[in-house]
Amino acid sequence: MAARSANVNVRVEPDVKKRAEDILDKLGVSASAFINMTYRQVIMKRGIPFSVELPSGIETLDTMTDEEFDKIMQTGLEQAKRGESVPYEEAFDRLMEGL
């Protein structure tokens, strides 16, 4: 008789695990169900079911001119003065949701 399940042991950074499981919990999906869905997609697609590539055109401090950097900083300062800023934790969470 075939086994009804198999174990998968992986190492994940604790913060990454918590944040991902918090999102999955809001979606009503267990980590086991998500892994099972992902494995099924790998089988169906016969490969990784999402793009795995380095994004192009990421602007960094090294690639910006002083004028571009100053403009970004000035915009941020003006937004903060108008009360349009958010705590860094919220900003980071928003960034991570987009990845």
C-alpha positions as CSV (number, residue, x, y, z in Angstrom):
1,M,0.0,0.0,0.0
2,A,1.4,3.4,-1.0
3,A,2.0,6.0,1.7
4,R,-0.6,8.8,1.9
5,S,2.0,11.5,2.6
6,A,5.7,12.1,2.7
7,N,7.7,14.5,4.8
8,V,9.6,17.4,3.4
9,N,12.3,19.0,5.6
10,V,13.6,22.4,4.7
11,R,15.4,25.2,6.4
12,V,13.9,28.7,6.2
13,E,14.8,31.9,7.9
14,P,12.4,32.3,10.9
15,D,11.2,35.8,9.8
16,V,10.6,34.6,6.2
17,K,8.6,31.6,7.5
18,K,6.5,33.7,9.9
19,R,5.7,36.3,7.3
20,A,4.8,33.8,4.7
21,E,2.7,31.7,7.1
22,D,0.9,34.9,8.3
23,I,-0.1,35.6,4.7
24,L,-1.1,32.0,4.0
25,D,-3.2,32.0,7.2
26,K,-5.1,35.0,6.0
27,L,-5.8,33.1,2.8
28,G,-6.9,30.1,4.8
29,V,-4.1,27.9,3.3
30,S,-1.8,25.8,5.5
31,A,1.9,25.6,4.7
32,S,1.5,21.9,3.9
33,A,-1.3,22.7,1.4
34,F,0.8,25.4,-0.1
35,I,3.8,23.2,-0.6
36,N,1.6,20.5,-2.0
37,M,0.1,23.0,-4.5
38,T,3.5,24.2,-5.4
39,Y,4.8,20.7,-6.0
40,R,1.8,19.9,-8.2
41,Q,2.5,23.1,-10.2
42,V,6.1,22.0,-10.7
43,I,4.8,18.7,-12.1
44,M,2.2,20.3,-14.3
45,K,4.6,23.0,-15.7
46,R,7.5,20.5,-15.8
47,G,9.6,23.2,-14.1
48,I,9.5,26.1,-11.6
49,P,6.0,27.6,-11.8
50,F,7.2,31.2,-11.6
51,S,9.9,33.4,-13.1
52,V,13.3,33.0,-11.4
53,E,15.5,35.8,-12.7
54,L,17.3,38.9,-11.6
55,P,15.2,42.0,-12.2
56,S,16.7,44.4,-14.6
57,G,17.1,48.1,-14.1
58,I,17.2,48.2,-10.4
59,E,18.3,51.7,-9.4
60,T,20.8,51.9,-6.6
61,L,22.7,54.6,-5.0
62,D,25.7,53.6,-7.2
63,T,23.8,54.1,-10.4
64,M,22.1,57.4,-9.4
65,T,23.5,60.9,-10.0
66,D,23.7,63.2,-7.1
67,E,20.8,65.2,-8.5
68,E,18.6,62.1,-8.8
69,F,19.4,61.2,-5.2
70,D,18.8,64.7,-3.9
71,K,15.4,64.8,-5.7
72,I,14.3,61.5,-4.1
73,M,15.4,62.7,-0.7
74,Q,13.6,66.0,-1.1
75,T,10.4,64.3,-2.2
76,G,10.6,62.1,0.9
77,L,11.1,65.0,3.2
78,E,8.2,66.9,1.7
79,Q,5.9,63.8,2.1
80,A,7.0,63.4,5.7
81,K,6.2,67.0,6.4
82,R,2.7,66.5,4.9
83,G,2.2,63.5,7.1
84,E,2.2,61.1,4.1
85,S,4.8,58.8,5.6
86,V,4.3,55.4,7.1
87,P,6.3,53.5,9.7
88,Y,9.2,51.6,8.2
89,E,7.8,48.3,9.2
90,E,4.6,49.0,7.2
91,A,6.7,50.2,4.2
92,F,8.8,47.1,4.3
93,D,5.8,44.8,4.5
94,R,4.3,46.6,1.5
95,L,7.5,46.1,-0.4
96,M,7.7,42.4,0.5
97,E,4.0,41.9,-0.6
98,G,5.1,43.0,-4.1
99,L,7.9,40.4,-4.4
